[in-house]
Structure formats: structure tokens, C-alpha cells
Amino acid sequence: MSQNNSANVSHSDQVLYEVSDKIATITLNRPEKLNAMSQSLLDDLERAFDRAKDDSSAKVVLLKGAGRSFCAGYDLAPDDWILTQYGADFDGPVNAVQDREDVTKILEYWLRLWKFPKPIIAEVQGVCLSGAGELLAMADIVVAADNARFGHPAGRDLGIPVTLSFWPLLIGMRKTKELLFTAKLIDGVEAERIGLVNQAVPADTLSSAALEMAHDVARTAEVGLRVSKLATNRWFENMGLLASTYSTADLDTFFHQSETYVDFFKTVREEGMHAALQERAKKFG
């Protein structure tokens, strides 16, 4: 394993892993899909984090997205859908019991990352939308481009993030409601102002700023990093964070029984995904 300036690099089809100067860089590598999350990408991502956890040469993880965006959210294509039931395959609602199992499984995926022992620093450019907010919620520190875009467009008709409980803690009750009720997008500057990210920097300095943050964190003793992260996370867990996430997962399942969810996938079935997204834009702006 690399200990100093030499890099230890490995690749999967969709996630890249590299270690240099005590920093493990994990890169989502589906730039042609704006790094949208499929089940296979999530599997590769979990393997990369498992590797970083056991990598004695890495004290900090820098999480990035290849190309022009960090992550567009969950992939909506049928072959890459992360649930076992694809809404367009049903004339009415999906089976609620199976859906609850699927959504809970997704939540527990994110909670495994929540328990990751080393600091995670996210570098965000382009869009970070809907399901990508789940990934962002697992980061300890976020450095974003000032023109990055954050929001949950799927909140209009498809569901809520299973880690929604992080939003009120990060940005407060009123901003959480505003972003969910309107599905509006905000830029990196506004995201910093309300506490969703730590820093918003000019896009052309993003990589250097995120790396500088990672190097600064890596200067702290490893035991200090682990204990500080665990102590902070436990504070919020003791406030009911974990119980709230499971409740939110159940509410997301309820959302999937709604007329808007069924109608969206009816349009997908009859006219295709592009038409469904156009119809959403026409309805909701």
C-alpha cells in the first residue's frame, strides 16, 4: 500500500479507487449517466468503502464524481432500477410489503456508510439531485462548486429520501419543508448559507479546495478522527436520528402507493421515460 506520494490505483467498471498521501479517493465513474446510481454502482461503491476502511495507508476518503456532475440521483432506467419492483411493470401501485423491504434495504445500505469509521469528504460539482442527497448525507464534510445544483425534483411525484431525517438537522425545519414542498434547486452558495455544505468555492478551484480540506483533515491523529466522528454521530443518534430514518423509509413506501407515483410510471410504460420527465416538468415546472 502507498504511504506517501505514490498512488495505489484500482478500477471497477463504475467506481475508481486511488490512495495517495493518506487520502483514499473514491470516484463515481458513470459520467455518461451523470453518475446516476444503479444497483451495480452501489455494490461497487460499497466494495470501495470496505477497501478504504481496511486500508492502513488511508486516513480520509475523498468522494468524487467523474465528469460534469457529482451524481444525478438514482438511475430511473428499468435495467438499473434499484428496487425489485419497477413501477412501469404495474397497472396500479407496486406491492407495498415488498416495497417496504426494498426501501428498508436501501436505508440500511446508507446506514452502513453512516457508520464508516473514517472521515468522508465529498467534492460536488454539477448536479447533486434526489437520491444523490442520500450519498451526500453520509459525507462528514462537503466542498461544493458555487454553481453546483442541489435539490429533490423527485419529491414532486416519486418519493422522499429515506435519509430525509438528516435535512432538518442540517438545514432546519423551514428550509427542509421549502425544498421538499417546491422541489426547487439551489446552488452551492445557497447550500453553504443554509448549512447543507461546508464550503462553496469557484468551480475552477473545486478540486484543489477539496483536496486541501482532505489534507488538512488527514493531519489529525487517526484516533482523534475516529473518536470525533463517532462522538458526533452518536450525539445525533441519541436524538433519535436512526429511528427517524426507519420511519421515513416507511413513509417513502406510502408515497409509492400514491396516484402521482402510479401516473408517472404509467407514462413511462406508455410513452417512455423522456415523456414522463417532460410531463413532470409541464405539471410542476
BATI-396139 format. One record per residue (C-alpha): residue number from 0; residue in one letter; x, y, z. Coordinates in pm, 1 decimal. Example, Ala and Ser with C-alpha at 12.3 -4.5 7.8 and 13.67 -1.06 7.14 Angstrom:
// residues 2
num / residu / px / py / pz
0 / a / 1230.0 / -450.0 / 780.0 .
1 / s / 1367.0 / -106.0 / 714.0 .
//
This chain:
// residues 285
num / residu / px / py / pz
0 / m / 0.0 / 0.0 / 0.0 .
1 / s / 114.7 / 352.8 / -78.5 .
2 / q / 215.5 / 550.1 / 227.1 .
3 / n / 326.5 / 882.7 / 83.6 .
4 / n / 329.0 / 1034.6 / -263.4 .
5 / s / 299.3 / 727.9 / -483.0 .
6 / a / -54.9 / 633.5 / -574.5 .
7 / n / -220.8 / 295.8 / -537.1 .
8 / v / -486.3 / 282.0 / -806.8 .
9 / s / -756.0 / 27.4 / -886.4 .
10 / h / -1064.0 / 31.3 / -1104.4 .
11 / s / -1402.7 / -133.4 / -1119.4 .
12 / d / -1636.0 / -69.9 / -1407.7 .
13 / q / -1810.4 / 213.7 / -1227.4 .
14 / v / -1601.7 / 316.7 / -927.5 .
15 / l / -1234.6 / 417.0 / -914.6 .
16 / y / -1011.6 / 382.0 / -608.6 .
17 / e / -680.1 / 556.6 / -553.4 .
18 / v / -465.3 / 623.1 / -245.9 .
19 / s / -207.3 / 897.7 / -214.9 .
20 / d / -77.8 / 1093.6 / 84.3 .
21 / k / -312.8 / 920.7 / 329.7 .
22 / i / -618.7 / 1007.0 / 121.0 .
23 / a / -829.3 / 739.3 / -49.3 .
24 / t / -1007.4 / 895.2 / -346.7 .
25 / i / -1326.4 / 713.0 / -445.7 .
26 / t / -1473.3 / 831.2 / -774.6 .
27 / l / -1815.5 / 751.4 / -917.5 .
28 / n / -1736.6 / 668.5 / -1279.6 .
29 / r / -2055.1 / 677.6 / -1488.4 .
30 / p / -2006.4 / 1022.3 / -1640.3 .
31 / e / -2225.2 / 939.8 / -1940.9 .
32 / k / -2518.8 / 894.1 / -1696.6 .
33 / l / -2413.8 / 1183.7 / -1469.0 .
34 / n / -2305.0 / 911.6 / -1223.2 .
35 / a / -2664.4 / 804.9 / -1164.7 .
36 / m / -2676.6 / 526.3 / -907.0 .
37 / s / -2766.9 / 177.8 / -1026.9 .
38 / q / -2757.9 / -129.2 / -803.9 .
39 / s / -2428.6 / -237.8 / -958.5 .
40 / l / -2274.8 / 104.6 / -894.6 .
41 / l / -2390.5 / 93.0 / -533.0 .
42 / d / -2237.5 / -253.7 / -497.4 .
43 / d / -1907.2 / -129.4 / -640.0 .
44 / l / -1920.7 / 176.3 / -415.4 .
45 / e / -1970.5 / -34.2 / -104.0 .
46 / r / -1675.3 / -251.8 / -200.3 .
47 / a / -1460.7 / 58.9 / -243.2 .
48 / f / -1557.2 / 186.0 / 102.4 .
49 / d / -1491.6 / -156.8 / 252.8 .
50 / r / -1146.7 / -142.9 / 99.1 .
51 / a / -1084.4 / 207.8 / 233.2 .
52 / k / -1193.7 / 100.3 / 581.0 .
53 / d / -927.1 / -169.9 / 592.0 .
54 / d / -660.1 / 30.2 / 407.6 .
55 / s / -394.6 / 127.3 / 662.2 .
56 / s / -249.5 / 383.8 / 420.5 .
57 / a / -575.5 / 583.8 / 409.2 .
58 / k / -693.8 / 810.6 / 690.8 .
59 / v / -953.1 / 1008.6 / 495.3 .
60 / v / -1183.3 / 937.3 / 199.5 .
61 / l / -1234.3 / 1196.1 / -74.5 .
62 / l / -1555.8 / 1112.9 / -261.9 .
63 / k / -1595.0 / 1249.5 / -614.6 .
64 / g / -1794.4 / 1211.4 / -933.2 .
65 / a / -1628.7 / 1183.9 / -1274.1 .
66 / g / -1727.3 / 1424.1 / -1548.5 .
67 / r / -1950.8 / 1726.7 / -1523.6 .
68 / s / -2165.6 / 1620.8 / -1226.7 .
69 / f / -2129.7 / 1461.6 / -886.2 .
70 / c / -2443.3 / 1245.9 / -911.8 .
71 / a / -2786.3 / 1286.7 / -1071.5 .
72 / g / -2955.7 / 1053.6 / -820.5 .
73 / y / -3091.1 / 703.0 / -862.2 .
74 / d / -3098.8 / 568.6 / -1217.3 .
75 / l / -3458.5 / 559.2 / -1343.3 .
76 / a / -3395.9 / 314.0 / -1628.5 .
77 / p / -3564.9 / -27.1 / -1580.8 .
78 / d / -3240.4 / -225.1 / -1609.1 .
79 / d / -3072.1 / -7.2 / -1346.2 .
80 / w / -3364.3 / 47.9 / -1107.2 .
81 / i / -3252.9 / -20.0 / -750.7 .
82 / l / -3586.5 / -160.6 / -630.8 .
83 / t / -3706.1 / -510.3 / -717.8 .
84 / q / -4035.8 / -369.6 / -849.7 .
85 / y / -4033.8 / -126.2 / -1141.8 .
86 / g / -4339.1 / 95.8 / -1135.7 .
87 / a / -4398.4 / 76.7 / -1512.0 .
88 / d / -4448.7 / -301.4 / -1484.2 .
89 / f / -4766.2 / -249.2 / -1276.9 .
90 / d / -5108.4 / -122.8 / -1381.1 .
91 / g / -5156.9 / 12.2 / -1029.4 .
92 / p / -4938.8 / 50.5 / -720.7 .
93 / v / -4645.3 / -179.0 / -651.5 .
94 / n / -4675.1 / -443.5 / -380.0 .
95 / a / -4640.2 / -246.4 / -56.9 .
96 / v / -4490.8 / -527.9 / 151.4 .
97 / q / -4212.2 / -596.7 / -97.9 .
98 / d / -4159.1 / -225.3 / -148.3 .
99 / r / -4111.1 / -170.6 / 223.0 .
100 / e / -3847.1 / -444.3 / 227.5 .
101 / d / -3671.0 / -284.8 / -69.7 .
102 / v / -3675.7 / 67.0 / 72.3 .
103 / t / -3555.8 / -53.9 / 413.2 .
104 / k / -3271.3 / -236.1 / 240.3 .
105 / i / -3167.0 / 90.6 / 73.9 .
106 / l / -3182.1 / 272.2 / 406.2 .
107 / e / -2963.2 / 10.7 / 570.7 .
108 / y / -2713.5 / 44.8 / 286.4 .
109 / w / -2677.8 / 414.2 / 370.6 .
110 / l / -2663.7 / 348.4 / 742.5 .
111 / r / -2368.1 / 115.3 / 689.3 .
112 / l / -2193.1 / 408.7 / 526.2 .
113 / w / -2303.7 / 634.7 / 813.9 .
114 / k / -2105.8 / 402.7 / 1042.2 .
115 / f / -1793.7 / 420.0 / 822.7 .
116 / p / -1515.4 / 496.2 / 1073.4 .
117 / k / -1300.4 / 738.1 / 870.8 .
118 / p / -1390.4 / 1092.9 / 767.3 .
119 / i / -1561.3 / 1125.8 / 428.1 .
120 / i / -1517.0 / 1449.6 / 234.5 .
121 / a / -1741.6 / 1498.3 / -68.9 .
122 / e / -1636.5 / 1709.6 / -367.3 .
123 / v / -1950.0 / 1822.0 / -551.8 .
124 / q / -1976.0 / 1972.7 / -898.5 .
125 / g / -2266.9 / 1993.0 / -1139.9 .
126 / v / -2583.3 / 1834.3 / -1006.8 .
127 / c / -2646.1 / 1652.9 / -678.9 .
128 / l / -3011.7 / 1558.1 / -703.3 .
129 / s / -3270.6 / 1342.0 / -526.2 .
130 / g / -3106.8 / 1008.2 / -436.3 .
131 / a / -2765.1 / 1171.9 / -454.5 .
132 / g / -2870.4 / 1358.5 / -142.2 .
133 / e / -2859.4 / 1022.1 / 35.8 .
134 / l / -2495.0 / 984.1 / -58.0 .
135 / l / -2424.1 / 1345.1 / 35.9 .
136 / a / -2585.3 / 1290.1 / 376.4 .
137 / m / -2325.5 / 1025.1 / 455.1 .
138 / a / -2036.2 / 1265.9 / 399.5 .
139 / d / -1883.8 / 1435.4 / 702.3 .
140 / i / -1765.7 / 1744.4 / 513.6 .
141 / v / -1882.5 / 1876.5 / 175.9 .
142 / v / -1691.3 / 2111.8 / -52.8 .
143 / a / -1904.3 / 2222.9 / -347.0 .
144 / a / -1869.6 / 2435.6 / -656.6 .
145 / d / -2057.9 / 2761.7 / -620.4 .
146 / n / -2259.5 / 2672.8 / -931.6 .
147 / a / -2339.6 / 2315.9 / -822.0 .
148 / r / -2711.4 / 2237.0 / -803.1 .
149 / f / -2884.8 / 2064.3 / -512.6 .
150 / g / -3244.0 / 1951.8 / -468.5 .
151 / h / -3501.2 / 1675.4 / -480.1 .
152 / p / -3707.3 / 1701.5 / -801.5 .
153 / a / -3849.5 / 1352.8 / -742.7 .
154 / g / -4028.4 / 1488.1 / -438.4 .
155 / r / -4299.9 / 1614.0 / -672.1 .
156 / d / -4422.7 / 1267.8 / -763.4 .
157 / l / -4193.2 / 973.3 / -678.5 .
158 / g / -4095.2 / 974.4 / -312.4 .
159 / i / -3883.8 / 1121.4 / -34.3 .
160 / p / -3522.8 / 1046.7 / 62.0 .
161 / v / -3502.3 / 766.8 / 317.2 .
162 / t / -3235.3 / 971.4 / 493.9 .
163 / l / -3461.7 / 1278.0 / 499.3 .
164 / s / -3409.0 / 1296.6 / 875.2 .
165 / f / -3064.8 / 1442.7 / 805.8 .
166 / w / -3211.7 / 1750.9 / 635.7 .
167 / p / -3387.3 / 1905.1 / 939.0 .
168 / l / -3069.1 / 1850.9 / 1140.5 .
169 / l / -2850.3 / 2009.6 / 874.0 .
170 / i / -3065.0 / 2291.8 / 736.3 .
171 / g / -3354.9 / 2329.1 / 979.4 .
172 / m / -3725.7 / 2261.3 / 966.4 .
173 / r / -3835.5 / 2551.2 / 746.6 .
174 / k / -3574.4 / 2512.3 / 473.2 .
175 / t / -3637.4 / 2137.0 / 467.1 .
176 / k / -4008.4 / 2196.5 / 410.1 .
177 / e / -3943.1 / 2462.3 / 146.5 .
178 / l / -3712.1 / 2238.8 / -57.1 .
179 / l / -3944.0 / 1937.9 / -31.5 .
180 / f / -4268.0 / 2125.0 / -94.1 .
181 / t / -4135.1 / 2308.5 / -400.8 .
182 / a / -3871.1 / 2065.0 / -534.6 .
183 / k / -3666.7 / 2377.2 / -614.5 .
184 / l / -3295.3 / 2356.2 / -684.5 .
185 / i / -3041.0 / 2567.8 / -500.8 .
186 / d / -2682.6 / 2648.0 / -593.0 .
187 / g / -2367.7 / 2587.4 / -393.0 .
188 / v / -2367.9 / 2937.1 / -244.0 .
189 / e / -2718.2 / 2891.7 / -101.7 .
190 / a / -2630.9 / 2537.1 / 8.5 .
191 / e / -2342.2 / 2677.0 / 212.2 .
192 / r / -2557.0 / 2955.4 / 355.5 .
193 / i / -2816.7 / 2713.0 / 492.6 .
194 / g / -2563.6 / 2455.3 / 613.2 .
195 / l / -2609.1 / 2178.6 / 355.6 .
196 / v / -2241.5 / 2204.9 / 256.7 .
197 / n / -1935.3 / 2332.4 / 439.1 .
198 / q / -1778.4 / 2539.6 / 162.7 .
199 / a / -1882.7 / 2673.3 / -176.9 .
200 / v / -1589.6 / 2767.6 / -396.3 .
201 / p / -1544.1 / 2879.4 / -758.6 .
202 / a / -1585.1 / 2580.3 / -989.3 .
203 / d / -1233.0 / 2610.1 / -1125.6 .
204 / t / -1084.9 / 2578.5 / -776.3 .
205 / l / -1310.9 / 2296.2 / -655.0 .
206 / s / -1065.2 / 2008.0 / -688.7 .
207 / s / -782.3 / 2195.0 / -518.0 .
208 / a / -1010.4 / 2317.7 / -238.7 .
209 / a / -1150.0 / 1970.9 / -169.7 .
210 / l / -802.5 / 1818.3 / -173.0 .
211 / e / -675.1 / 2090.1 / 59.7 .
212 / m / -958.6 / 2010.3 / 300.2 .
213 / a / -875.9 / 1638.9 / 281.8 .
214 / h / -508.4 / 1705.0 / 353.0 .
215 / d / -598.0 / 1928.8 / 645.7 .
216 / v / -821.6 / 1659.9 / 797.0 .
217 / a / -556.7 / 1393.0 / 737.7 .
218 / r / -307.8 / 1585.5 / 954.5 .
219 / t / -514.1 / 1498.1 / 1262.8 .
220 / a / -421.6 / 1183.0 / 1451.9 .
221 / e / -619.7 / 884.4 / 1329.8 .
222 / v / -757.3 / 808.8 / 1674.8 .
223 / g / -874.7 / 1169.0 / 1701.2 .
224 / l / -1057.2 / 1147.3 / 1369.4 .
225 / r / -1231.2 / 822.3 / 1458.3 .
226 / v / -1331.2 / 927.2 / 1807.4 .
227 / s / -1450.2 / 1271.1 / 1696.3 .
228 / k / -1664.5 / 1123.6 / 1419.3 .
229 / l / -1810.9 / 857.0 / 1645.9 .
230 / a / -1885.0 / 1105.1 / 1925.3 .
231 / t / -2059.2 / 1345.7 / 1687.4 .
232 / n / -2262.7 / 1073.2 / 1516.7 .
233 / r / -2367.8 / 924.9 / 1848.1 .
234 / w / -2497.0 / 1263.8 / 1960.9 .
235 / f / -2743.0 / 1269.6 / 1672.0 .
236 / e / -2825.9 / 901.2 / 1707.8 .
237 / n / -2918.5 / 967.5 / 2070.9 .
238 / m / -3151.3 / 1243.2 / 1947.8 .
239 / g / -3342.5 / 980.6 / 1750.0 .
240 / l / -3178.1 / 1001.3 / 1408.3 .
241 / l / -3179.1 / 628.2 / 1336.6 .
242 / a / -3537.7 / 573.5 / 1448.2 .
243 / s / -3645.0 / 868.6 / 1234.2 .
244 / t / -3476.8 / 724.9 / 924.2 .
245 / y / -3670.2 / 399.4 / 957.8 .
246 / s / -3992.8 / 595.2 / 998.3 .
247 / t / -3907.0 / 797.9 / 687.2 .
248 / a / -3843.6 / 479.0 / 491.2 .
249 / d / -4194.4 / 362.4 / 581.0 .
250 / l / -4337.1 / 696.5 / 466.5 .
251 / d / -4148.5 / 667.6 / 137.9 .
252 / t / -4319.0 / 332.1 / 84.9 .
253 / f / -4653.7 / 503.0 / 147.0 .
254 / f / -4562.9 / 765.6 / -116.2 .
255 / h / -4503.3 / 483.4 / -366.6 .
256 / q / -4870.0 / 386.5 / -333.9 .
257 / s / -4982.6 / 731.8 / -442.8 .
258 / e / -5161.0 / 832.5 / -761.5 .
259 / t / -4871.3 / 1054.7 / -869.1 .
260 / y / -4623.0 / 765.3 / -847.5 .
261 / v / -4856.4 / 537.6 / -1043.0 .
262 / d / -4924.9 / 806.1 / -1304.3 .
263 / f / -4555.4 / 878.0 / -1358.1 .
264 / f / -4481.3 / 514.7 / -1434.1 .
265 / k / -4794.4 / 478.8 / -1644.1 .
266 / t / -4650.0 / 747.8 / -1869.7 .
267 / v / -4314.6 / 566.7 / -1867.3 .
268 / r / -4489.5 / 246.1 / -1973.7 .
269 / e / -4695.4 / 406.5 / -2247.8 .
270 / e / -4469.4 / 683.0 / -2378.4 .
271 / g / -4121.2 / 632.0 / -2233.6 .
272 / m / -3907.9 / 795.2 / -1964.4 .
273 / h / -3838.2 / 1111.3 / -2163.0 .
274 / a / -4209.2 / 1176.8 / -2198.6 .
275 / a / -4265.0 / 1113.8 / -1826.8 .
276 / l / -3996.9 / 1364.9 / -1732.3 .
277 / q / -4139.6 / 1618.6 / -1976.3 .
278 / e / -4485.7 / 1568.5 / -1828.7 .
279 / r / -4342.6 / 1624.0 / -1479.2 .
280 / a / -4179.6 / 1947.9 / -1595.2 .
281 / k / -4507.2 / 2061.6 / -1751.8 .
282 / k / -4702.0 / 1988.4 / -1432.6 .
283 / f / -4456.7 / 2115.5 / -1175.2 .
284 / g / -4208.5 / 2341.6 / -1352.7 .
//
